[in-house]
Amino acid sequence: MSALTVDPASANSRDWDDLVRIWEETDAPEGCKVEIIEGIITVSPPPSNSHNLIAEKVHRRLYSVIPEDWGIYQTLGASVPSRDGLFIPDLAVMPEAALHRPGHFVPAADAELVVEVTSKSNAVHDRIKKAAGYAQAGVPLYLLIDGFAPGGPTVTLYGEPKGDVYRVLSAVPFGEKVHLPAPFDLTLDTSAFPFG
């Protein structure tokens, strides 16, 4: 199943509040991810088992290095209104205090690290549109775990955002190690990541 686009013709003409209202009112099946990507509301099916295994392995390792008052969130909306975006990253690491506000999402800028694990149907969003959105929001680190990369499964760590562009800090094929710098100072061994 691929991502479903909802109301693409008129989405670009709506202002941010209208997009968020429609996003909040979207009635998607249990487990589906509803996001706003460049002004278009999308609905993606639940992720595959291998996708969930990868996210869990990264999640477990991150908890060993983050401060007590930080959390790792799997279903948290991260907004980037300047790009008409409201993403649901696979993992978002941020201080718990960021969630002490009403609503269903927080500014993406509150995240210290965002992790996206690609699915075949929406890998392009993670590689291009979300990367640009997270960079523009100023998220310091973006970890893209791309099992569907054209050159083979790859883990890419982005950092040093400027405008809507990141610098590639590291890119390794599945099976090698990738190091997340401070404030994490964590080396992830990707050899346990399943392919596909």
N, CA and C atoms as an extended XYZ file, in Angstrom:
588
Properties=species:S:1:pos:R:3:atomname:S:1:resname:S:1:resid:I:1 pbc="F F F"
N         0.857       -1.175        0.000 N   MET     1
C         0.000        0.000        0.000 CA  MET     1
C         0.897        1.231        0.000 C   MET     1
N         0.541        2.227       -0.733 N   SER     2
C         1.331        3.452       -0.797 CA  SER     2
C         0.620        4.574       -0.054 C   SER     2
N         1.357        5.684        0.106 N   ALA     3
C         0.774        6.837        0.793 CA  ALA     3
C        -0.415        7.371        0.001 C   ALA     3
N        -1.433        7.789        0.698 N   LEU     4
C        -2.633        8.348        0.086 CA  LEU     4
C        -2.597        9.856        0.262 C   LEU     4
N        -2.785       10.585       -0.808 N   THR     5
C        -2.815       12.041       -0.731 CA  THR     5
C        -4.261       12.484       -0.602 C   THR     5
N        -4.507       13.382        0.342 N   VAL     6
C        -5.854       13.867        0.595 CA  VAL     6
C        -5.982       15.304        0.127 C   VAL     6
N        -6.929       15.582       -0.766 N   ASP     7
C        -7.264       16.930       -1.206 CA  ASP     7
C        -6.059       17.728       -1.712 C   ASP     7
N        -5.254       17.187       -2.639 N   PRO     8
C        -4.061       17.903       -3.066 CA  PRO     8
C        -4.338       19.176       -3.851 C   PRO     8
N        -5.432       19.231       -4.598 N   ALA     9
C        -5.692       20.393       -5.460 CA  ALA     9
C        -5.907       21.665       -4.663 C   ALA     9
N        -6.604       21.546       -3.543 N   SER    10
C        -6.910       22.758       -2.793 CA  SER    10
C        -6.008       22.968       -1.588 C   SER    10
N        -5.152       21.999       -1.248 N   ALA    11
C        -4.322       22.121       -0.051 CA  ALA    11
C        -3.383       23.317       -0.120 C   ALA    11
N        -2.820       23.591       -1.298 N   ASN    12
C        -1.875       24.692       -1.409 CA  ASN    12
C        -2.526       26.050       -1.179 C   ASN    12
N        -3.825       26.154       -1.371 N   SER    13
C        -4.490       27.436       -1.202 CA  SER    13
C        -4.947       27.666        0.241 C   SER    13
N        -4.855       26.675        1.067 N   ARG    14
C        -5.298       26.807        2.457 CA  ARG    14
C        -4.186       27.432        3.301 C   ARG    14
N        -4.577       28.160        4.318 N   ASP    15
C        -3.546       28.678        5.204 CA  ASP    15
C        -3.219       27.613        6.253 C   ASP    15
N        -2.197       27.888        7.037 N   TRP    16
C        -1.676       26.912        8.005 CA  TRP    16
C        -2.748       26.418        8.967 C   TRP    16
N        -3.551       27.317        9.519 N   ASP    17
C        -4.577       26.903       10.480 CA  ASP    17
C        -5.598       25.961        9.852 C   ASP    17
N        -5.961       26.217        8.604 N   ASP    18
C        -6.886       25.313        7.911 CA  ASP    18
C        -6.259       23.939        7.699 C   ASP    18
N        -4.990       23.926        7.308 N   LEU    19
C        -4.304       22.641        7.120 CA  LEU    19
C        -4.268       21.849        8.419 C   LEU    19
N        -3.929       22.524        9.505 N   VAL    20
C        -3.857       21.836       10.799 CA  VAL    20
C        -5.237       21.329       11.210 C   VAL    20
N        -6.261       22.107       10.979 N   ARG    21
C        -7.618       21.671       11.325 CA  ARG    21
C        -7.987       20.410       10.545 C   ARG    21
N        -7.714       20.403        9.260 N   ILE    22
C        -8.015       19.230        8.439 CA  ILE    22
C        -7.189       18.037        8.913 C   ILE    22
N        -5.913       18.277        9.217 N   TRP    23
C        -5.033       17.221        9.735 CA  TRP    23
C        -5.620       16.616       11.008 C   TRP    23
N        -6.053       17.494       11.925 N   GLU    24
C        -6.622       17.014       13.194 CA  GLU    24
C        -7.912       16.227       12.992 C   GLU    24
N        -8.669       16.562       11.964 N   GLU    25
C        -9.963       15.914       11.719 CA  GLU    25
C        -9.876       14.699       10.802 C   GLU    25
N        -8.694       14.431       10.258 N   THR    26
C        -8.557       13.286        9.346 CA  THR    26
C        -8.757       11.991       10.113 C   THR    26
N        -9.673       11.179        9.614 N   ASP    27
C       -10.009        9.912       10.256 CA  ASP    27
C        -9.322        8.782        9.492 C   ASP    27
N        -8.099        8.468        9.903 N   ALA    28
C        -7.325        7.426        9.226 CA  ALA    28
C        -7.452        6.114        9.998 C   ALA    28
N        -7.263        4.998        9.315 N   PRO    29
C        -7.298        3.705       10.014 CA  PRO    29
C        -6.233        3.627       11.104 C   PRO    29
N        -6.497        2.838       12.115 N   GLU    30
C        -5.580        2.628       13.241 CA  GLU    30
C        -4.178        2.285       12.737 C   GLU    30
N        -3.183        2.956       13.292 N   GLY    31
C        -1.796        2.674       12.953 CA  GLY    31
C        -1.254        3.458       11.776 C   GLY    31
N        -2.115        4.112       11.025 N   CYS    32
C        -1.650        4.905        9.882 CA  CYS    32
C        -1.061        6.228       10.375 C   CYS    32
N        -0.178        6.775        9.571 N   LYS    33
C         0.473        8.035        9.897 CA  LYS    33
C        -0.103        9.124        9.008 C   LYS    33
N        -0.641       10.183        9.621 N   VAL    34
C        -1.187       11.314        8.878 CA  VAL    34
C        -0.226       12.490        9.055 C   VAL    34
N         0.250       13.029        7.941 N   GLU    35
C         1.216       14.119        7.973 CA  GLU    35
C         0.811       15.204        6.983 C   GLU    35
N         1.385       16.380        7.165 N   ILE    36
C         1.275       17.449        6.173 CA  ILE    36
C         2.668       17.610        5.590 C   ILE    36
N         2.788       17.383        4.294 N   ILE    37
C         4.083       17.481        3.618 CA  ILE    37
C         3.939       18.482        2.475 C   ILE    37
N         4.597       19.615        2.657 N   GLU    38
C         4.533       20.719        1.700 CA  GLU    38
C         3.096       21.086        1.350 C   GLU    38
N         2.261       21.195        2.388 N   GLY    39
C         0.885       21.647        2.209 CA  GLY    39
C        -0.085       20.570        1.785 C   GLY    39
N         0.369       19.331        1.665 N   ILE    40
C        -0.497       18.228        1.251 CA  ILE    40
C        -0.637       17.247        2.400 C   ILE    40
N        -1.871       16.924        2.747 N   ILE    41
C        -2.116       15.968        3.824 CA  ILE    41
C        -1.986       14.571        3.248 C   ILE    41
N        -1.105       13.768        3.857 N   THR    42
C        -0.865       12.412        3.378 CA  THR    42
C        -1.196       11.404        4.479 C   THR    42
N        -1.624       10.237        4.052 N   VAL    43
C        -1.898        9.139        4.967 CA  VAL    43
C        -1.057        7.960        4.506 C   VAL    43
N        -0.209        7.454        5.397 N   SER    44
C         0.652        6.319        5.076 CA  SER    44
C         0.226        5.115        5.903 C   SER    44
N         0.372        3.915        5.340 N   PRO    45
C         0.003        2.706        6.081 CA  PRO    45
C         0.950        2.456        7.245 C   PRO    45
N         0.570        1.576        8.175 N   PRO    46
C         1.489        1.239        9.265 CA  PRO    46
C         2.803        0.709        8.702 C   PRO    46
N         3.910        0.940        9.403 N   PRO    47
C         5.210        0.498        8.896 CA  PRO    47
C         5.375       -1.023        8.969 C   PRO    47
N         6.341       -1.501        8.196 N   SER    48
C         6.643       -2.931        8.152 CA  SER    48
C         7.323       -3.382        9.446 C   SER    48
N         7.418       -4.686        9.602 N   ASN    49
C         8.095       -5.239       10.781 CA  ASN    49
C         9.562       -4.828       10.823 C   ASN    49
N        10.256       -4.860        9.679 N   SER    50
C        11.671       -4.483        9.682 CA  SER    50
C        11.841       -3.008       10.046 C   SER    50
N        10.939       -2.175        9.585 N   HIS    51
C        10.940       -0.747        9.934 CA  HIS    51
C        10.835       -0.593       11.455 C   HIS    51
N         9.884       -1.286       12.056 N   ASN    52
C         9.698       -1.213       13.503 CA  ASN    52
C        10.897       -1.756       14.275 C   ASN    52
N        11.517       -2.825       13.778 N   LEU    53
C        12.705       -3.384       14.442 CA  LEU    53
C        13.847       -2.375       14.463 C   LEU    53
N        14.064       -1.703       13.333 N   ILE    54
C        15.139       -0.706       13.262 CA  ILE    54
C        14.859        0.437       14.235 C   ILE    54
N        13.643        0.967       14.210 N   ALA    55
C        13.297        2.080       15.110 CA  ALA    55
C        13.477        1.672       16.566 C   ALA    55
N        13.097        0.448       16.914 N   GLU    56
C        13.235       -0.015       18.307 CA  GLU    56
C        14.697       -0.124       18.705 C   GLU    56
N        15.552       -0.611       17.819 N   LYS    57
C        16.982       -0.740       18.143 CA  LYS    57
C        17.617        0.637       18.391 C   LYS    57
N        17.277        1.608       17.558 N   VAL    58
C        17.813        2.959       17.737 CA  VAL    58
C        17.250        3.572       19.015 C   VAL    58
N        15.958        3.399       19.228 N   HIS    59
C        15.284        3.909       20.424 CA  HIS    59
C        15.978        3.411       21.689 C   HIS    59
N        16.210        2.116       21.757 N   ARG    60
C        16.837        1.490       22.933 CA  ARG    60
C        18.226        2.075       23.198 C   ARG    60
N        19.015        2.241       22.144 N   ARG    61
C        20.378        2.779       22.308 CA  ARG    61
C        20.342        4.256       22.745 C   ARG    61
N        19.421        5.020       22.194 N   LEU    62
C        19.354        6.436       22.552 CA  LEU    62
C        19.016        6.630       24.025 C   LEU    62
N        18.147        5.781       24.567 N   TYR    63
C        17.792        5.929       25.983 CA  TYR    63
C        18.991        5.756       26.905 C   TYR    63
N        20.030        5.093       26.438 N   SER    64
C        21.210        4.881       27.292 CA  SER    64
C        22.072        6.139       27.419 C   SER    64
N        21.805        7.171       26.599 N   VAL    65
C        22.675        8.353       26.618 CA  VAL    65
C        21.965        9.684       26.840 C   VAL    65
N        20.633        9.712       26.808 N   ILE    66
C        19.958       11.012       26.941 CA  ILE    66
C        19.747       11.368       28.412 C   ILE    66
N        19.648       12.666       28.713 N   PRO    67
C        19.374       13.091       30.090 CA  PRO    67
C        17.993       12.622       30.571 C   PRO    67
N        17.821       12.550       31.876 N   GLU    68
C        16.560       12.105       32.488 CA  GLU    68
C        15.365       12.952       32.072 C   GLU    68
N        15.599       14.237       31.811 N   ASP    69
C        14.469       15.116       31.483 CA  ASP    69
C        14.232       15.243       29.976 C   ASP    69
N        14.794       14.318       29.191 N   TRP    70
C        14.537       14.230       27.766 CA  TRP    70
C        13.707       12.989       27.494 C   TRP    70
N        13.011       12.975       26.366 N   GLY    71
C        12.250       11.805       25.968 CA  GLY    71
C        12.472       11.472       24.508 C   GLY    71
N        12.057       10.265       24.145 N   ILE    72
C        12.096        9.814       22.755 CA  ILE    72
C        10.656        9.498       22.378 C   ILE    72
N        10.144       10.189       21.379 N   TYR    73
C         8.725       10.116       21.044 CA  TYR    73
C         8.540        9.533       19.646 C   TYR    73
N         7.582        8.608       19.515 N   GLN    74
C         7.363        7.898       18.261 CA  GLN    74
C         6.145        8.375       17.484 C   GLN    74
N         5.229        9.041       18.107 N   THR    75
C         4.011        9.459       17.399 CA  THR    75
C         3.760       10.952       17.557 C   THR    75
N         4.797       11.693       17.802 N   LEU    76
C         4.684       13.122       18.069 CA  LEU    76
C         4.707       13.929       16.779 C   LEU    76
N         3.759       14.834       16.633 N   GLY    77
C         3.749       15.741       15.497 CA  GLY    77
C         4.805       16.817       15.680 C   GLY    77
N         5.595       17.054       14.641 N   ALA    78
C         6.637       18.083       14.654 CA  ALA    78
C         6.319       19.067       13.530 C   ALA    78
N         5.994       20.298       13.890 N   SER    79
C         5.521       21.265       12.897 CA  SER    79
C         6.640       22.141       12.340 C   SER    79
N         6.502       22.424       11.053 N   VAL    80
C         7.379       23.352       10.344 CA  VAL    80
C         6.451       24.215        9.476 C   VAL    80
N         5.739       25.165       10.095 N   PRO    81
C         4.762       25.963        9.345 CA  PRO    81
C         5.356       26.714        8.156 C   PRO    81
N         6.618       27.119        8.248 N   SER    82
C         7.230       27.865        7.151 CA  SER    82
C         7.339       27.033        5.874 C   SER    82
N         7.249       25.706        6.004 N   ARG    83
C         7.281       24.815        4.832 CA  ARG    83
C         5.960       24.070        4.678 C   ARG    83
N         4.900       24.562        5.339 N   ASP    84
C         3.607       23.878        5.319 CA  ASP    84
C         3.782       22.400        5.645 C   ASP    84
N         4.510       22.134        6.750 N   GLY    85
C         4.790       20.757        7.127 CA  GLY    85
C         4.444       20.448        8.561 C   GLY    85
N         3.868       19.281        8.750 N   LEU    86
C         3.636       18.736       10.082 CA  LEU    86
C         3.950       17.245        9.957 C   LEU    86
N         5.151       16.897       10.414 N   PHE    87
C         5.671       15.551       10.223 CA  PHE    87
C         5.481       14.726       11.494 C   PHE    87
N         5.420       13.413       11.310 N   ILE    88
C         5.414       12.473       12.428 CA  ILE    88
C         6.689       11.646       12.279 C   ILE    88
N         7.798       12.103       12.856 N   PRO    89
C         9.046       11.351       12.697 CA  PRO    89
C         8.956        9.989       13.389 C   PRO    89
N         9.762        9.054       12.918 N   ASP    90
C         9.786        7.738       13.562 CA  ASP    90
C        10.285        7.864       14.996 C   ASP    90
N        11.261        8.726       15.218 N   LEU    91
C        11.724        9.046       16.566 CA  LEU    91
C        12.068       10.526       16.619 C   LEU    91
N        11.654       11.181       17.682 N   ALA    92
C        12.030       12.575       17.935 CA  ALA    92
C        12.555       12.648       19.362 C   ALA    92
N        13.766       13.149       19.510 N   VAL    93
C        14.399       13.258       20.826 CA  VAL    93
C        14.394       14.730       21.212 C   VAL    93
N        13.788       15.016       22.380 N   MET    94
C        13.714       16.404       22.828 CA  MET    94
C        13.476       16.461       24.331 C   MET    94
N        13.719       17.612       24.933 N   PRO    95
C        13.399       17.768       26.353 CA  PRO    95
C        11.903       17.563       26.579 C   PRO    95
N        11.569       16.903       27.688 N   GLU    96
C        10.167       16.664       28.031 CA  GLU    96
C         9.389       17.974       28.134 C   GLU    96
N        10.057       19.033       28.554 N   ALA    97
C         9.393       20.331       28.721 CA  ALA    97
C         8.728       20.799       27.429 C   ALA    97
N         9.227       20.356       26.274 N   ALA    98
C         8.643       20.759       24.983 CA  ALA    98
C         7.205       20.290       24.852 C   ALA    98
N         6.839       19.241       25.570 N   LEU    99
C         5.490       18.692       25.464 CA  LEU    99
C         4.523       19.280       26.494 C   LEU    99
N         5.000       20.195       27.300 N   HIS   100
C         4.147       20.842       28.304 CA  HIS   100
C         3.423       22.032       27.681 C   HIS   100
N         2.701       21.760       26.627 N   ARG   101
C         1.891       22.766       25.938 CA  ARG   101
C         0.666       22.047       25.396 C   ARG   101
N        -0.417       22.754       25.210 N   PRO   102
C        -1.623       22.096       24.687 CA  PRO   102
C        -1.451       21.724       23.215 C   PRO   102
N        -2.274       20.814       22.772 N   GLY   103
C        -2.304       20.487       21.356 CA  GLY   103
C        -1.783       19.105       21.038 C   GLY   103
N        -1.592       18.867       19.730 N   HIS   104
C        -1.206       17.554       19.233 CA  HIS   104
C         0.158       17.560       18.543 C   HIS   104
N         0.874       18.667       18.633 N   PHE   105
C         2.185       18.739       17.998 CA  PHE   105
C         3.023       19.802       18.688 C   PHE   105
N         4.312       19.770       18.406 N   VAL   106
C         5.252       20.758       18.928 CA  VAL   106
C         6.058       21.315       17.748 C   VAL   106
N         6.709       22.446       17.910 N   PRO   107
C         7.587       22.917       16.840 CA  PRO   107
C         8.734       21.925       16.632 C   PRO   107
N         9.036       21.606       15.393 N   ALA   108
C        10.147       20.689       15.103 CA  ALA   108
C        11.447       21.223       15.690 C   ALA   108
N        11.555       22.539       15.817 N   ALA   109
C        12.758       23.161       16.354 CA  ALA   109
C        13.076       22.708       17.777 C   ALA   109
N        12.092       22.164       18.493 N   ASP   110
C        12.329       21.688       19.854 CA  ASP   110
C        13.127       20.391       19.895 C   ASP   110
N        13.224       19.690       18.776 N   ALA   111
C        13.935       18.410       18.729 CA  ALA   111
C        15.442       18.614       18.683 C   ALA   111
N        16.155       17.748       19.373 N   GLU   112
C        17.621       17.704       19.317 CA  GLU   112
C        18.078       16.740       18.222 C   GLU   112
N        17.234       15.737       17.964 N   LEU   113
C        17.511       14.718       16.953 CA  LEU   113
C        16.191       14.206       16.424 C   LEU   113
N        16.117       14.026       15.116 N   VAL   114
C        14.973       13.386       14.493 CA  VAL   114
C        15.505       12.189       13.714 C   VAL   114
N        14.785       11.068       13.818 N   VAL   115
C        15.157        9.852       13.095 CA  VAL   115
C        13.997        9.462       12.189 C   VAL   115
N        14.304        9.231       10.930 N   GLU   116
C        13.329        8.700        9.983 CA  GLU   116
C        13.875        7.397        9.417 C   GLU   116
N        13.030        6.367        9.415 N   VAL   117
C        13.334        5.086        8.795 CA  VAL   117
C        12.451        5.018        7.556 C   VAL   117
N        13.053        4.911        6.392 N   THR   118
C        12.255        4.975        5.170 CA  THR   118
C        11.374        3.739        4.992 C   THR   118
N        10.260        3.973        4.356 N   SER   119
C         9.405        2.918        3.828 CA  SER   119
C         9.471        3.064        2.320 C   SER   119
N         9.286        1.989        1.602 N   LYS   120
C         9.419        2.037        0.145 CA  LYS   120
C         8.489        3.081       -0.476 C   LYS   120
N         7.282        3.204        0.065 N   SER   121
C         6.278        4.091       -0.533 CA  SER   121
C         6.546        5.578       -0.316 C   SER   121
N         7.319        5.935        0.717 N   ASN   122
C         7.496        7.364        0.988 CA  ASN   122
C         8.948        7.761        1.261 C   ASN   122
N         9.901        6.979        0.769 N   ALA   123
C        11.315        7.269        1.007 CA  ALA   123
C        11.716        8.645        0.486 C   ALA   123
N        11.143        9.058       -0.645 N   VAL   124
C        11.480       10.365       -1.218 CA  VAL   124
C        11.121       11.503       -0.262 C   VAL   124
N        10.004       11.379        0.440 N   HIS   125
C         9.642       12.406        1.426 CA  HIS   125
C        10.726       12.525        2.495 C   HIS   125
N        11.181       11.379        3.021 N   ASP   126
C        12.194       11.389        4.078 CA  ASP   126
C        13.524       11.941        3.580 C   ASP   126
N        13.889       11.599        2.347 N   ARG   127
C        15.187       12.019        1.797 CA  ARG   127
C        15.220       13.496        1.436 C   ARG   127
N        14.115       14.027        0.931 N   ILE   128
C        14.147       15.376        0.367 CA  ILE   128
C        13.265       16.356        1.144 C   ILE   128
N        11.972       16.111        1.156 N   LYS   129
C        11.044       17.089        1.721 CA  LYS   129
C        11.174       17.221        3.233 C   LYS   129
N        11.250       16.100        3.933 N   LYS   130
C        11.391       16.184        5.389 CA  LYS   130
C        12.783       16.682        5.777 C   LYS   130
N        13.799       16.256        5.038 N   ALA   131
C        15.148       16.745        5.331 CA  ALA   131
C        15.186       18.270        5.229 C   ALA   131
N        14.587       18.820        4.189 N   ALA   132
C        14.561       20.279        4.022 CA  ALA   132
C        13.762       20.942        5.144 C   ALA   132
N        12.650       20.327        5.537 N   GLY   133
C        11.830       20.876        6.616 CA  GLY   133
C        12.538       20.863        7.956 C   GLY   133
N        13.155       19.738        8.295 N   TYR   134
C        13.879       19.651        9.571 CA  TYR   134
C        15.058       20.622        9.598 C   TYR   134
N        15.747       20.754        8.456 N   ALA   135
C        16.867       21.700        8.387 CA  ALA   135
C        16.372       23.127        8.584 C   ALA   135
N        15.299       23.479        7.892 N   GLN   136
C        14.770       24.838        8.010 CA  GLN   136
C        14.310       25.131        9.438 C   GLN   136
N        13.791       24.116       10.123 N   ALA   137
C        13.363       24.294       11.515 CA  ALA   137
C        14.556       24.428       12.459 C   ALA   137
N        15.739       24.030       12.004 N   GLY   138
C        16.933       24.120       12.842 CA  GLY   138
C        17.171       22.907       13.718 C   GLY   138
N        16.576       21.755       13.367 N   VAL   139
C        16.842       20.527       14.126 CA  VAL   139
C        18.327       20.208       13.946 C   VAL   139
N        19.101       20.135       15.047 N   PRO   140
C        20.556       19.992       14.915 CA  PRO   140
C        21.019       18.723       14.196 C   PRO   140
N        20.335       17.588       14.448 N   LEU   141
C        20.754       16.323       13.849 CA  LEU   141
C        19.559       15.587       13.249 C   LEU   141
N        19.762       15.061       12.053 N   TYR   142
C        18.739       14.276       11.364 CA  TYR   142
C        19.383       12.965       10.928 C   TYR   142
N        18.880       11.853       11.460 N   LEU   143
C        19.393       10.532       11.124 CA  LEU   143
C        18.404        9.860       10.177 C   LEU   143
N        18.849        9.604        8.952 N   LEU   144
C        18.016        8.976        7.931 CA  LEU   144
C        18.497        7.542        7.743 C   LEU   144
N        17.633        6.603        8.073 N   ILE   145
C        17.938        5.178        7.923 CA  ILE   145
C        17.155        4.708        6.710 C   ILE   145
N        17.872        4.556        5.597 N   ASP   146
C        17.235        4.376        4.301 CA  ASP   146
C        17.523        2.986        3.727 C   ASP   146
N        16.641        2.054        4.029 N   GLY   147
C        16.773        0.701        3.511 CA  GLY   147
C        16.494        0.589        2.026 C   GLY   147
N        16.026        1.676        1.421 N   PHE   148
C        15.664        1.661        0.004 CA  PHE   148
C        16.503        2.647       -0.811 C   PHE   148
N        17.639        3.063       -0.271 N   ALA   149
C        18.505        4.011       -0.981 CA  ALA   149
C        18.940        3.410       -2.318 C   ALA   149
N        19.042        4.244       -3.360 N   PRO   150
C        19.391        3.735       -4.692 CA  PRO   150
C        20.692        2.934       -4.734 C   PRO   150
N        21.677        3.288       -3.923 N   GLY   151
C        22.962        2.577       -3.917 CA  GLY   151
C        23.026        1.443       -2.918 C   GLY   151
N        21.903        1.121       -2.298 N   GLY   152
C        21.857        0.079       -1.275 CA  GLY   152
C        21.523        0.688        0.070 C   GLY   152
N        21.083       -0.128        1.013 N   PRO   153
C        20.676        0.382        2.328 CA  PRO   153
C        21.780        1.221        2.986 C   PRO   153
N        21.412        2.434        3.384 N   THR   154
C        22.379        3.411        3.881 CA  THR   154
C        21.831        4.141        5.100 C   THR   154
N        22.725        4.475        6.014 N   VAL   155
C        22.405        5.321        7.162 CA  VAL   155
C        23.169        6.625        6.982 C   VAL   155
N        22.437        7.741        6.964 N   THR   156
C        23.058        9.048        6.754 CA  THR   156
C        22.737        9.943        7.934 C   THR   156
N        23.766       10.526        8.507 N   LEU   157
C        23.605       11.490        9.592 CA  LEU   157
C        23.837       12.884        9.026 C   LEU   157
N        22.826       13.729        9.168 N   TYR   158
C        22.896       15.108        8.716 CA  TYR   158
C        23.025       16.029        9.918 C   TYR   158
N        23.703       17.155        9.727 N   GLY   159
C        23.841       18.149       10.786 CA  GLY   159
C        24.157       19.508       10.194 C   GLY   159
N        24.448       20.461       11.068 N   GLU   160
C        24.806       21.824       10.677 CA  GLU   160
C        23.811       22.423        9.673 C   GLU   160
N        22.525       22.491       10.066 N   PRO   161
C        21.525       23.025        9.136 CA  PRO   161
C        21.744       24.499        8.820 C   PRO   161
N        21.569       24.842        7.550 N   LYS   162
C        21.613       26.240        7.089 CA  LYS   162
C        20.491       26.389        6.074 C   LYS   162
N        19.529       27.256        6.383 N   GLY   163
C        18.369       27.384        5.507 CA  GLY   163
C        17.625       26.060        5.501 C   GLY   163
N        17.393       25.523        4.321 N   ASP   164
C        16.694       24.242        4.247 CA  ASP   164
C        17.632       23.113        3.799 C   ASP   164
N        18.932       23.269        4.124 N   VAL   165
C        19.934       22.285        3.704 CA  VAL   165
C        20.762       21.844        4.909 C   VAL   165
N        21.042       20.540        4.952 N   TYR   166
C        21.943       19.964        5.947 CA  TYR   166
C        23.281       19.636        5.294 C   TYR   166
N        24.289       19.549        6.125 N   ARG   167
C        25.577       18.997        5.708 CA  ARG   167
C        25.557       17.509        6.062 C   ARG   167
N        26.078       16.661        5.206 N   VAL   168
C        26.202       15.233        5.512 CA  VAL   168
C        27.392       15.073        6.449 C   VAL   168
N        27.121       14.588        7.665 N   LEU   169
C        28.189       14.371        8.636 CA  LEU   169
C        28.793       12.984        8.478 C   LEU   169
N        27.947       12.031        8.070 N   SER   170
C        28.405       10.655        7.908 CA  SER   170
C        27.383        9.895        7.077 C   SER   170
N        27.864        8.991        6.238 N   ALA   171
C        26.977        8.113        5.469 CA  ALA   171
C        27.654        6.753        5.391 C   ALA   171
N        26.959        5.726        5.889 N   VAL   172
C        27.530        4.378        5.906 CA  VAL   172
C        26.497        3.374        5.400 C   VAL   172
N        26.961        2.302        4.769 N   PRO   173
C        26.024        1.251        4.382 CA  PRO   173
C        25.577        0.468        5.614 C   PRO   173
N        24.396       -0.162        5.529 N   PHE   174
C        23.963       -1.041        6.611 CA  PHE   174
C        25.097       -2.023        6.884 C   PHE   174
N        25.355       -2.266        8.154 N   GLY   175
C        26.420       -3.185        8.549 CA  GLY   175
C        27.594       -2.464        9.179 C   GLY   175
N        27.702       -1.153        8.928 N   GLU   176
C        28.793       -0.383        9.517 CA  GLU   176
C        28.275        0.453       10.685 C   GLU   176
N        29.196        1.125       11.364 N   LYS   177
C        28.839        1.943       12.523 CA  LYS   177
C        28.734        3.405       12.124 C   LYS   177
N        27.814        4.108       12.801 N   VAL   178
C        27.665        5.546       12.599 CA  VAL   178
C        27.699        6.201       13.981 C   VAL   178
N        28.436        7.298       14.088 N   HIS   179
C        28.588        7.979       15.376 CA  HIS   179
C        27.739        9.236       15.414 C   HIS   179
N        26.917        9.365       16.456 N   LEU   180
C        26.141       10.574       16.704 CA  LEU   180
C        26.955       11.441       17.666 C   LEU   180
N        27.248       12.684       17.282 N   PRO   181
C        28.065       13.551       18.128 CA  PRO   181
C        27.300       14.051       19.349 C   PRO   181
N        27.956       14.879       20.144 N   ALA   182
C        27.337       15.504       21.310 CA  ALA   182
C        26.054       16.191       20.872 C   ALA   182
N        25.050       16.189       21.674 N   PRO   183
C        25.018       15.764       23.075 CA  PRO   183
C        24.804       14.263       23.270 C   PRO   183
N        24.856       13.471       22.205 N   PHE   184
C        24.595       12.041       22.322 CA  PHE   184
C        25.872       11.235       22.525 C   PHE   184
N        26.897       11.526       21.746 N   ASP   185
C        28.153       10.787       21.786 CA  ASP   185
C        27.887        9.281       21.823 C   ASP   185
N        27.207        8.830       20.783 N   LEU   186
C        26.733        7.452       20.708 CA  LEU   186
C        27.111        6.851       19.366 C   LEU   186
N        27.662        5.639       19.403 N   THR   187
C        27.951        4.916       18.177 CA  THR   187
C        26.898        3.836       17.991 C   THR   187
N        26.212        3.899       16.849 N   LEU   188
C        25.195        2.905       16.511 CA  LEU   188
C        25.796        1.872       15.578 C   LEU   188
N        25.656        0.610       15.939 N   ASP   189
C        26.089       -0.488       15.082 CA  ASP   189
C        24.898       -0.887       14.224 C   ASP   189
N        24.994       -0.682       12.927 N   THR   190
C        23.864       -0.947       12.040 CA  THR   190
C        23.851       -2.380       11.516 C   THR   190
N        24.773       -3.215       11.985 N   SER   191
C        24.825       -4.585       11.478 CA  SER   191
C        23.583       -5.383       11.850 C   SER   191
N        22.861       -4.954       12.889 N   ALA   192
C        21.652       -5.659       13.297 CA  ALA   192
C        20.391       -5.164       12.571 C   ALA   192
N        20.557       -4.173       11.696 N   PHE   193
C        19.387       -3.649       10.975 CA  PHE   193
C        18.963       -4.639        9.898 C   PHE   193
N        17.690       -5.018        9.886 N   PRO   194
C        17.219       -5.912        8.832 CA  PRO   194
C        17.120       -5.172        7.495 C   PRO   194
N        17.298       -5.900        6.421 N   PHE   195
C        17.181       -5.316        5.074 CA  PHE   195
C        15.741       -5.459        4.605 C   PHE   195
N        15.230       -4.403        3.920 N   GLY   196
C        13.928       -4.487        3.286 CA  GLY   196
C        12.734       -4.293        4.120 C   GLY   196
